[in-house]
Amino acid sequence: MKLYFSPGACSLSPHIALREAGVEPELVRVDLATKKLADGGDYLAINSKGYVPALQLDDGTILTEGPAILIYIVQNLARTPLGPKEGMGLVRLVEWLNFIATEIHKGFSPLFKPNCPQEWKAVAKENLLKRLQWVDGQLAQRTWLLGEEFSVADVYLYVCSRWTSFAKIDLAAFPALARFADKMTQRPAVQAAIEAEGLKR
Ligand SMILES: N[C@@H](CCC(=O)N[C@@H](CS)C(=O)NCC(=O)O)C(=O)O
């Protein structure tokens, strides 16, 4: 199984989830600026959308879109549960994944774009802080996003929380989120993925 990734980007979330599932993926690094692979290959031939992550299954099938890949891992690969596979439980998981993808992940995006006007960045940051505040309130009441059950939604939120330092957001302002991120960092799958992506400080 091949995971197309860029160090520390949102592709870290399926990377961690795969390791949580007991799968060590073959990592293929993508240069997001040139859309080239380490061997000079064309990433656009793998994922014509040009962004990571993409997961290539052993039969050659390519999956894209982080939340869809996470659901695939939950339903097909996890040896120990990484979230509900069906019914209302799955609906709740998708509810969280969509929130993280559209409100948190994409909330950070303008802050990373050098060509984004400062006024736009300021508005984006204000909105993102509101969302982080809300998540902080949720985490103050539960162990994991789904309650007592650890899931791929926690992995995705953790990966986004790592971007706060780059965005000059003090995680200490969100104590429950900071505790959650700390707890996530202790997990062996997280440590292994961070090491494999060369992110260990
Ligand atoms: N909708 C996509 C978004 C993925 C995404 O934003 N990937 C970023 C890294 S976190 C990327 O590759 N950006 C480079 C680009 O868009 O050219 C998903 O959920 O998987």
The ligand as a MOL file (V3000), in Angstrom:
LIG
                    3D

  0  0  0     0  0            999 V3000
M  V30 BEGIN CTAB
M  V30 COUNTS 20 19 0 0 0
M  V30 BEGIN ATOM
M  V30 1 N -9.8080 18.1250 -0.0900 0
M  V30 2 C -8.5020 17.5660 0.1240 0
M  V30 3 C -7.5650 18.6800 0.5410 0
M  V30 4 C -6.1380 18.1820 0.7070 0
M  V30 5 C -5.1780 19.3260 0.9570 0
M  V30 6 O -5.5600 20.4610 1.2950 0
M  V30 7 N -3.8650 19.0180 0.8040 0
M  V30 8 C -2.8380 20.0290 0.9260 0
M  V30 9 C -1.8480 19.6760 2.0440 0
M  V30 10 S -2.6220 19.7330 3.6450 0
M  V30 11 C -2.0520 20.0710 -0.3740 0
M  V30 12 O -1.6090 19.0580 -0.8700 0
M  V30 13 N -1.8870 21.2930 -0.9270 0
M  V30 14 C -1.1370 21.4960 -2.1370 0
M  V30 15 C -1.9770 21.9960 -3.2740 0
M  V30 16 O -3.1940 22.2000 -3.0980 0
M  V30 17 O -1.4130 22.1920 -4.3370 0
M  V30 18 C -8.5570 16.4660 1.1880 0
M  V30 19 O -9.3810 16.5610 2.1040 0
M  V30 20 O -7.8030 15.4870 1.0700 0
M  V30 END ATOM
M  V30 BEGIN BOND
M  V30 1 1 1 2
M  V30 2 1 2 3
M  V30 3 1 2 18
M  V30 4 1 3 4
M  V30 5 1 4 5
M  V30 6 2 5 6
M  V30 7 1 5 7
M  V30 8 1 7 8
M  V30 9 1 8 9
M  V30 10 1 8 11
M  V30 11 1 9 10
M  V30 12 2 11 12
M  V30 13 1 11 13
M  V30 14 1 13 14
M  V30 15 1 14 15
M  V30 16 2 15 16
M  V30 17 1 15 17
M  V30 18 2 18 19
M  V30 19 1 18 20
M  V30 END BOND
M  V30 END CTAB
M  END
